[in-house]
Amino acid sequence: MNREREERLQIMLTMDELRAVDDFRYKTRMPSRAAAVRELLNRGLRAIESGVASPNSRSKDFGVLDIANGSSFETEAKGPALTPDVKSPKRIYD
């Protein structure tokens, strides 16, 4: 696997979202926030086989802890079932 990182990805997070990332980082003893975010992305990409966002969704509708404004993420095979049911950052790891 090529470990050279040539691209930068910048995202804006709410304080609650950042706290959830940091909680995950410390719970799993990740060496940095960047490593924690990469691990979370890896787990998320492995968990969802395929899907599409609702047609009227906007970037700001999708957060780490929730999906806003009635937007959803639908699997092609299963239909609308992936709107997160996360009430607090702690539930991410339960």
C-alpha positions as CSV (number, residue, x, y, z in Angstrom):
1,M,0.0,0.0,0.0
2,N,1.3,3.4,-0.9
3,R,1.7,5.4,2.3
4,E,2.7,8.7,0.6
5,R,-0.1,11.2,1.3
6,E,-0.2,13.7,-1.5
7,E,-3.7,15.2,-1.0
8,R,-5.0,17.3,1.8
9,L,-8.7,17.0,2.9
10,Q,-10.0,19.8,5.0
11,I,-13.4,19.6,6.7
12,M,-15.2,21.8,9.2
13,L,-16.7,20.1,12.3
14,T,-18.9,21.3,15.1
15,M,-17.5,21.1,18.6
16,D,-19.6,18.0,19.3
17,E,-18.3,16.3,16.2
18,L,-14.7,17.1,17.1
19,R,-15.3,15.8,20.6
20,A,-16.6,12.5,19.1
21,V,-13.5,12.2,16.9
22,D,-11.2,12.9,19.9
23,D,-13.2,10.5,22.1
24,F,-12.7,7.8,19.5
25,R,-9.0,8.7,19.2
26,Y,-8.3,8.3,22.9
27,K,-10.5,5.3,23.4
28,T,-8.6,3.4,20.6
29,R,-5.2,5.0,21.5
30,M,-4.7,6.4,18.0
31,P,-1.5,8.5,17.7
32,S,-3.2,11.6,16.2
33,R,-6.5,13.1,15.1
34,A,-5.5,12.5,11.5
35,A,-4.9,8.8,12.2
36,A,-8.3,8.6,14.0
37,V,-10.1,10.2,11.1
38,R,-8.4,7.9,8.6
39,E,-9.5,4.9,10.7
40,L,-13.0,6.1,11.0
41,L,-13.1,6.7,7.2
42,N,-11.7,3.2,6.7
43,R,-14.4,1.6,9.0
44,G,-17.1,3.6,7.3
45,L,-16.1,2.7,3.8
46,R,-15.9,-1.0,4.7
47,A,-19.3,-0.9,6.5
48,I,-21.3,0.5,3.6
49,E,-21.2,-1.5,0.3
50,S,-22.8,1.1,-1.9
51,G,-25.4,3.8,-1.8
52,V,-26.5,7.2,-3.0
53,A,-27.4,10.5,-1.3
54,S,-30.9,11.9,-1.6
55,P,-31.2,14.0,-4.8
56,N,-31.8,17.3,-3.0
57,S,-29.1,16.8,-0.4
58,R,-26.4,19.4,0.2
59,S,-23.0,19.0,1.7
60,K,-24.0,20.9,4.9
61,D,-26.8,18.4,5.4
62,F,-24.4,15.7,6.3
63,G,-22.7,15.7,9.7
64,V,-20.6,13.3,11.7
65,L,-23.3,12.9,14.3
66,D,-26.5,13.3,12.2
67,I,-28.1,14.1,8.8
68,A,-30.1,17.3,8.7
69,N,-33.0,18.8,6.7
70,G,-34.6,15.5,5.9
71,S,-31.7,14.3,3.8
72,S,-30.8,10.6,3.9
73,F,-28.3,8.2,2.4
74,E,-29.9,5.2,0.7
75,T,-28.4,1.9,-0.2
76,E,-29.2,0.8,-3.7
77,A,-30.3,-2.6,-2.5
78,K,-32.0,-1.9,0.8
79,G,-33.6,1.4,0.3
80,P,-33.7,4.3,2.9
81,A,-32.2,2.8,6.0
82,L,-28.9,4.7,6.6
83,T,-30.1,7.9,8.3
84,P,-27.9,7.7,11.5
85,D,-29.7,7.2,14.8
86,V,-27.0,8.9,16.9
87,K,-28.1,10.9,19.9
88,S,-24.7,11.4,21.5
89,P,-21.0,10.9,20.4
90,K,-20.7,8.0,22.8
91,R,-23.2,5.9,20.8
92,I,-20.8,5.8,17.9
93,Y,-18.6,3.2,19.6
94,D,-21.2,1.2,21.5
